[in-house]
Amino acid sequence: APVFKIEGSGVTSAYINFETNEVERWNIVVPSGQTRLDFNNGSNELFTVLQSGNFGIGTTSPGARLDIQSPVGGQSTLLKIKSTNSSAEPMLQFDNNINTLGKIGGVNGGGLIFKTLNNVEAMRITSAGNVGINRTNPSHQLHVNGTTQIDNGSLELGGTSNVDGNNPQLRRSNSSNDLRIATGGLDRVTVLGTGNVGIGTTTPSYPFVVKRTGSNVVASFESDE
């Protein structure tokens, strides 16, 4: 038998009321005709526990073990994770009954890290917005360390850019949709938006143009037979 029992009369909700100086501060309520447990501050429902074990903050019908909702015009930050250690990097960890499957955490100085099985860092977003995949110090908007594959799609180049550094580069160079390949800090191959291809020139006036300065030899065809 229960040691302590609170029961509503008729259609009345069953509740515990907390007051100070005759001012209602908190209510713990089982609403009439309901099976959920509500916690409110006397005027607003703050959080709810269902019989299923689902816990809702800002909702009386949580659809998950933890369901956090904000009303229209309410707070934009719904969940905050903080460490009291100024050098720590707080993590949100995902486990099953055997392994730690992954983690999402903050980085000192700003940014996010994403770790996979066995605590291996797979991706990082820096405070500058650079994204590194298998790279902990990405120096570009997207910095991938490893092989990249695109299935059932394409690599589309938008905007325009100039040669940046000496690494090999593939880029859209102007609004005419010219495509250029650069090595060693210089453009080597150009494909115009018209389809003309130039090697050693960025302005090929024919379907295929090869230009070399300082030599009469512009192409060599060899066979190992």
FITI-66877 format. One record per residue (C-alpha): residue number from 1; residue in one letter; z, y, x. Coordinates in Angstrom, 3 decimals. Layout:
<nodes>
<node n="NUM" res="a" z="Z" y="Y" x="X"/>
...
</nodes>
This chain:
<nodes>
<node n="1" res="a" z="0.000" y="0.000" x="0.000"/>
<node n="2" res="p" z="-0.689" y="3.523" x="1.245"/>
<node n="3" res="v" z="2.247" y="5.344" x="2.782"/>
<node n="4" res="f" z="0.897" y="8.716" x="1.732"/>
<node n="5" res="k" z="-1.562" y="9.310" x="-1.111"/>
<node n="6" res="i" z="-3.296" y="12.435" x="-2.437"/>
<node n="7" res="e" z="-5.003" y="12.051" x="-5.782"/>
<node n="8" res="g" z="-6.846" y="14.542" x="-7.963"/>
<node n="9" res="s" z="-6.070" y="14.703" x="-11.639"/>
<node n="10" res="g" z="-9.005" y="14.071" x="-13.983"/>
<node n="11" res="v" z="-12.044" y="15.862" x="-12.583"/>
<node n="12" res="t" z="-10.015" y="17.874" x="-10.069"/>
<node n="13" res="s" z="-10.778" y="17.534" x="-6.361"/>
<node n="14" res="a" z="-8.161" y="15.954" x="-4.146"/>
<node n="15" res="y" z="-7.228" y="18.290" x="-1.328"/>
<node n="16" res="i" z="-4.733" y="19.466" x="1.236"/>
<node n="17" res="n" z="-4.307" y="23.221" x="1.459"/>
<node n="18" res="f" z="-3.009" y="25.120" x="4.493"/>
<node n="19" res="e" z="-1.704" y="28.658" x="4.035"/>
<node n="20" res="t" z="-0.003" y="31.292" x="6.145"/>
<node n="21" res="n" z="1.640" y="34.347" x="4.594"/>
<node n="22" res="e" z="0.328" y="33.101" x="1.255"/>
<node n="23" res="v" z="-3.256" y="33.364" x="2.516"/>
<node n="24" res="e" z="-5.441" y="30.271" x="2.271"/>
<node n="25" res="r" z="-6.620" y="29.281" x="5.764"/>
<node n="26" res="w" z="-7.853" y="25.697" x="5.588"/>
<node n="27" res="n" z="-8.650" y="23.046" x="2.993"/>
<node n="28" res="i" z="-9.303" y="19.364" x="3.480"/>
<node n="29" res="v" z="-11.037" y="18.234" x="0.297"/>
<node n="30" res="v" z="-12.551" y="15.215" x="-1.412"/>
<node n="31" res="p" z="-14.705" y="16.989" x="-4.037"/>
<node n="32" res="s" z="-14.542" y="15.746" x="-7.604"/>
<node n="33" res="g" z="-16.926" y="12.823" x="-8.127"/>
<node n="34" res="q" z="-17.713" y="12.629" x="-4.386"/>
<node n="35" res="t" z="-16.717" y="10.283" x="-1.577"/>
<node n="36" res="r" z="-17.155" y="12.687" x="1.311"/>
<node n="37" res="l" z="-14.397" y="14.566" x="3.115"/>
<node n="38" res="d" z="-14.955" y="18.325" x="3.464"/>
<node n="39" res="f" z="-13.195" y="20.809" x="5.736"/>
<node n="40" res="n" z="-13.451" y="24.449" x="4.697"/>
<node n="41" res="n" z="-11.810" y="27.763" x="5.463"/>
<node n="42" res="g" z="-11.197" y="28.613" x="1.826"/>
<node n="43" res="s" z="-14.658" y="30.022" x="1.179"/>
<node n="44" res="n" z="-17.194" y="28.157" x="3.353"/>
<node n="45" res="e" z="-17.763" y="24.466" x="4.021"/>
<node n="46" res="l" z="-17.485" y="24.050" x="7.788"/>
<node n="47" res="f" z="-17.859" y="20.340" x="8.418"/>
<node n="48" res="t" z="-18.092" y="17.106" x="6.453"/>
<node n="49" res="v" z="-17.400" y="13.434" x="7.115"/>
<node n="50" res="l" z="-19.186" y="10.821" x="5.008"/>
<node n="51" res="q" z="-17.852" y="7.341" x="4.308"/>
<node n="52" res="s" z="-20.732" y="6.031" x="6.439"/>
<node n="53" res="g" z="-19.207" y="7.846" x="9.417"/>
<node n="54" res="n" z="-21.888" y="10.552" x="9.606"/>
<node n="55" res="f" z="-20.447" y="13.895" x="10.669"/>
<node n="56" res="g" z="-22.025" y="17.129" x="9.528"/>
<node n="57" res="i" z="-21.465" y="20.673" x="10.774"/>
<node n="58" res="g" z="-22.990" y="23.255" x="8.460"/>
<node n="59" res="t" z="-24.131" y="20.534" x="6.033"/>
<node n="60" res="t" z="-22.404" y="18.385" x="3.410"/>
<node n="61" res="s" z="-25.063" y="15.669" x="3.618"/>
<node n="62" res="p" z="-25.445" y="14.739" x="7.304"/>
<node n="63" res="g" z="-28.340" y="12.386" x="7.899"/>
<node n="64" res="a" z="-27.225" y="11.211" x="11.345"/>
<node n="65" res="r" z="-24.032" y="10.363" x="13.213"/>
<node n="66" res="l" z="-23.901" y="14.051" x="14.166"/>
<node n="67" res="d" z="-25.940" y="16.507" x="12.113"/>
<node n="68" res="i" z="-25.625" y="20.207" x="13.018"/>
<node n="69" res="q" z="-27.320" y="22.805" x="10.856"/>
<node n="70" res="s" z="-27.290" y="26.586" x="10.780"/>
<node n="71" res="p" z="-27.952" y="28.616" x="7.625"/>
<node n="72" res="v" z="-30.837" y="31.093" x="7.494"/>
<node n="73" res="g" z="-29.857" y="34.040" x="9.639"/>
<node n="74" res="g" z="-27.074" y="32.013" x="11.249"/>
<node n="75" res="q" z="-26.359" y="31.224" x="14.872"/>
<node n="76" res="s" z="-29.333" y="30.176" x="17.004"/>
<node n="77" res="t" z="-27.130" y="28.266" x="19.464"/>
<node n="78" res="l" z="-25.966" y="25.113" x="17.661"/>
<node n="79" res="l" z="-24.575" y="23.066" x="20.553"/>
<node n="80" res="k" z="-23.043" y="24.250" x="23.817"/>
<node n="81" res="i" z="-22.179" y="22.024" x="26.776"/>
<node n="82" res="k" z="-20.015" y="23.625" x="29.448"/>
<node n="83" res="s" z="-18.221" y="22.505" x="32.586"/>
<node n="84" res="t" z="-15.167" y="24.371" x="33.847"/>
<node n="85" res="n" z="-16.270" y="23.513" x="37.400"/>
<node n="86" res="s" z="-18.487" y="26.379" x="38.597"/>
<node n="87" res="s" z="-20.459" y="24.071" x="40.925"/>
<node n="88" res="a" z="-20.992" y="21.292" x="38.378"/>
<node n="89" res="e" z="-24.238" y="20.616" x="36.547"/>
<node n="90" res="p" z="-23.289" y="19.544" x="32.986"/>
<node n="91" res="m" z="-25.304" y="16.655" x="31.560"/>
<node n="92" res="l" z="-26.157" y="15.193" x="28.168"/>
<node n="93" res="q" z="-26.273" y="11.410" x="28.725"/>
<node n="94" res="f" z="-28.042" y="8.698" x="26.701"/>
<node n="95" res="d" z="-26.705" y="5.117" x="26.935"/>
<node n="96" res="n" z="-27.178" y="1.779" x="25.256"/>
<node n="97" res="n" z="-24.656" y="-1.053" x="25.551"/>
<node n="98" res="i" z="-25.973" y="-1.997" x="29.019"/>
<node n="99" res="n" z="-27.449" y="0.964" x="30.896"/>
<node n="100" res="t" z="-27.602" y="4.716" x="31.134"/>
<node n="101" res="l" z="-31.134" y="5.360" x="29.860"/>
<node n="102" res="g" z="-31.481" y="9.022" x="30.682"/>
<node n="103" res="k" z="-29.849" y="12.402" x="31.165"/>
<node n="104" res="i" z="-30.711" y="16.043" x="30.472"/>
<node n="105" res="g" z="-28.727" y="18.569" x="32.449"/>
<node n="106" res="g" z="-28.449" y="22.138" x="33.573"/>
<node n="107" res="v" z="-29.115" y="23.235" x="37.148"/>
<node n="108" res="n" z="-27.033" y="25.681" x="39.165"/>
<node n="109" res="g" z="-28.969" y="28.913" x="39.335"/>
<node n="110" res="g" z="-30.770" y="28.135" x="36.055"/>
<node n="111" res="g" z="-33.160" y="25.474" x="34.846"/>
<node n="112" res="l" z="-33.109" y="21.934" x="33.498"/>
<node n="113" res="i" z="-33.400" y="18.468" x="35.018"/>
<node n="114" res="f" z="-34.453" y="15.265" x="33.283"/>
<node n="115" res="k" z="-33.276" y="11.944" x="34.696"/>
<node n="116" res="t" z="-34.372" y="8.442" x="33.735"/>
<node n="117" res="l" z="-32.962" y="4.957" x="34.273"/>
<node n="118" res="n" z="-30.786" y="4.547" x="37.393"/>
<node n="119" res="n" z="-30.171" y="8.300" x="37.566"/>
<node n="120" res="v" z="-33.656" y="9.024" x="38.976"/>
<node n="121" res="e" z="-34.867" y="12.600" x="38.490"/>
<node n="122" res="a" z="-38.252" y="12.543" x="36.751"/>
<node n="123" res="m" z="-38.808" y="16.186" x="35.836"/>
<node n="124" res="r" z="-37.355" y="19.614" x="36.528"/>
<node n="125" res="i" z="-37.889" y="23.035" x="34.968"/>
<node n="126" res="t" z="-36.845" y="25.892" x="37.226"/>
<node n="127" res="s" z="-35.403" y="29.241" x="36.143"/>
<node n="128" res="a" z="-38.849" y="30.739" x="36.877"/>
<node n="129" res="g" z="-40.460" y="28.373" x="34.363"/>
<node n="130" res="n" z="-42.132" y="26.118" x="36.938"/>
<node n="131" res="v" z="-42.311" y="22.464" x="35.902"/>
<node n="132" res="g" z="-42.041" y="19.746" x="38.529"/>
<node n="133" res="i" z="-42.887" y="16.107" x="37.796"/>
<node n="134" res="n" z="-41.465" y="13.883" x="40.524"/>
<node n="135" res="r" z="-40.853" y="17.161" x="42.361"/>
<node n="136" res="t" z="-37.476" y="18.886" x="42.711"/>
<node n="137" res="n" z="-38.783" y="22.238" x="43.980"/>
<node n="138" res="p" z="-41.979" y="23.033" x="42.029"/>
<node n="139" res="s" z="-43.746" y="26.098" x="43.418"/>
<node n="140" res="h" z="-46.354" y="26.393" x="40.645"/>
<node n="141" res="q" z="-46.350" y="26.437" x="36.838"/>
<node n="142" res="l" z="-47.056" y="22.683" x="36.932"/>
<node n="143" res="h" z="-46.370" y="20.828" x="40.182"/>
<node n="144" res="v" z="-47.014" y="17.075" x="40.150"/>
<node n="145" res="n" z="-46.113" y="14.811" x="43.050"/>
<node n="146" res="g" z="-48.213" y="11.702" x="42.517"/>
<node n="147" res="t" z="-51.336" y="10.568" x="40.699"/>
<node n="148" res="t" z="-52.304" y="12.201" x="37.411"/>
<node n="149" res="q" z="-54.409" y="10.415" x="34.794"/>
<node n="150" res="i" z="-55.929" y="11.761" x="31.570"/>
<node n="151" res="d" z="-56.934" y="9.231" x="28.906"/>
<node n="152" res="n" z="-59.067" y="10.051" x="25.858"/>
<node n="153" res="g" z="-59.063" y="13.749" x="26.691"/>
<node n="154" res="s" z="-60.143" y="16.312" x="29.236"/>
<node n="155" res="l" z="-58.851" y="18.940" x="31.631"/>
<node n="156" res="e" z="-59.696" y="22.319" x="30.164"/>
<node n="157" res="l" z="-59.541" y="25.392" x="32.378"/>
<node n="158" res="g" z="-58.798" y="28.686" x="30.627"/>
<node n="159" res="g" z="-58.335" y="32.191" x="31.946"/>
<node n="160" res="t" z="-59.629" y="33.171" x="35.375"/>
<node n="161" res="s" z="-58.208" y="32.950" x="38.866"/>
<node n="162" res="n" z="-58.973" y="33.580" x="42.517"/>
<node n="163" res="v" z="-58.560" y="31.352" x="45.540"/>
<node n="164" res="d" z="-54.853" y="30.964" x="46.268"/>
<node n="165" res="g" z="-53.994" y="29.482" x="49.665"/>
<node n="166" res="n" z="-55.796" y="26.826" x="51.693"/>
<node n="167" res="n" z="-55.175" y="23.749" x="49.543"/>
<node n="168" res="p" z="-58.193" y="22.268" x="47.704"/>
<node n="169" res="q" z="-58.630" y="24.016" x="44.343"/>
<node n="170" res="l" z="-60.646" y="23.612" x="41.158"/>
<node n="171" res="r" z="-60.748" y="26.684" x="38.943"/>
<node n="172" res="r" z="-62.545" y="28.787" x="36.335"/>
<node n="173" res="s" z="-63.521" y="31.919" x="38.233"/>
<node n="174" res="n" z="-64.750" y="34.334" x="35.531"/>
<node n="175" res="s" z="-65.459" y="34.878" x="31.834"/>
<node n="176" res="s" z="-68.957" y="33.380" x="32.297"/>
<node n="177" res="n" z="-67.242" y="29.977" x="32.637"/>
<node n="178" res="d" z="-68.258" y="29.459" x="36.265"/>
<node n="179" res="l" z="-66.503" y="26.511" x="37.882"/>
<node n="180" res="r" z="-65.633" y="26.666" x="41.569"/>
<node n="181" res="i" z="-64.270" y="24.254" x="44.157"/>
<node n="182" res="a" z="-62.508" y="25.791" x="47.137"/>
<node n="183" res="t" z="-61.184" y="24.343" x="50.398"/>
<node n="184" res="g" z="-59.618" y="26.116" x="53.351"/>
<node n="185" res="g" z="-59.251" y="29.305" x="51.327"/>
<node n="186" res="l" z="-62.991" y="29.645" x="50.599"/>
<node n="187" res="d" z="-65.273" y="28.735" x="47.692"/>
<node n="188" res="r" z="-67.507" y="25.837" x="48.704"/>
<node n="189" res="v" z="-69.180" y="24.640" x="45.493"/>
<node n="190" res="t" z="-70.018" y="26.671" x="42.384"/>
<node n="191" res="v" z="-71.285" y="25.452" x="39.017"/>
<node n="192" res="l" z="-72.399" y="28.403" x="36.911"/>
<node n="193" res="g" z="-71.930" y="28.501" x="33.173"/>
<node n="194" res="t" z="-75.741" y="28.191" x="32.996"/>
<node n="195" res="g" z="-75.590" y="24.856" x="34.846"/>
<node n="196" res="n" z="-76.958" y="26.068" x="38.212"/>
<node n="197" res="v" z="-75.155" y="24.476" x="41.177"/>
<node n="198" res="g" z="-74.578" y="26.236" x="44.466"/>
<node n="199" res="i" z="-73.245" y="24.898" x="47.765"/>
<node n="200" res="g" z="-72.317" y="27.683" x="50.159"/>
<node n="201" res="t" z="-73.152" y="30.306" x="47.551"/>
<node n="202" res="t" z="-71.456" y="31.518" x="44.395"/>
<node n="203" res="t" z="-74.669" y="32.919" x="42.877"/>
<node n="204" res="p" z="-77.227" y="30.085" x="42.741"/>
<node n="205" res="s" z="-80.396" y="31.343" x="41.064"/>
<node n="206" res="y" z="-81.958" y="27.873" x="40.767"/>
<node n="207" res="p" z="-80.655" y="24.564" x="39.383"/>
<node n="208" res="f" z="-79.595" y="23.504" x="42.898"/>
<node n="209" res="v" z="-79.145" y="25.862" x="45.852"/>
<node n="210" res="v" z="-77.739" y="25.061" x="49.306"/>
<node n="211" res="k" z="-76.991" y="27.948" x="51.657"/>
<node n="212" res="r" z="-75.631" y="27.883" x="55.188"/>
<node n="213" res="t" z="-75.188" y="30.933" x="57.396"/>
<node n="214" res="g" z="-75.956" y="30.646" x="61.136"/>
<node n="215" res="s" z="-77.963" y="27.413" x="61.038"/>
<node n="216" res="n" z="-81.416" y="26.270" x="59.928"/>
<node n="217" res="v" z="-80.014" y="22.876" x="58.922"/>
<node n="218" res="v" z="-78.688" y="23.056" x="55.374"/>
<node n="219" res="a" z="-78.630" y="19.348" x="54.520"/>
<node n="220" res="s" z="-78.760" y="16.026" x="56.284"/>
<node n="221" res="f" z="-79.531" y="12.644" x="54.723"/>
<node n="222" res="e" z="-78.572" y="9.596" x="56.783"/>
<node n="223" res="s" z="-78.564" y="5.836" x="56.359"/>
<node n="224" res="d" z="-76.493" y="3.284" x="58.243"/>
<node n="225" res="e" z="-79.374" y="0.801" x="58.120"/>
</nodes>
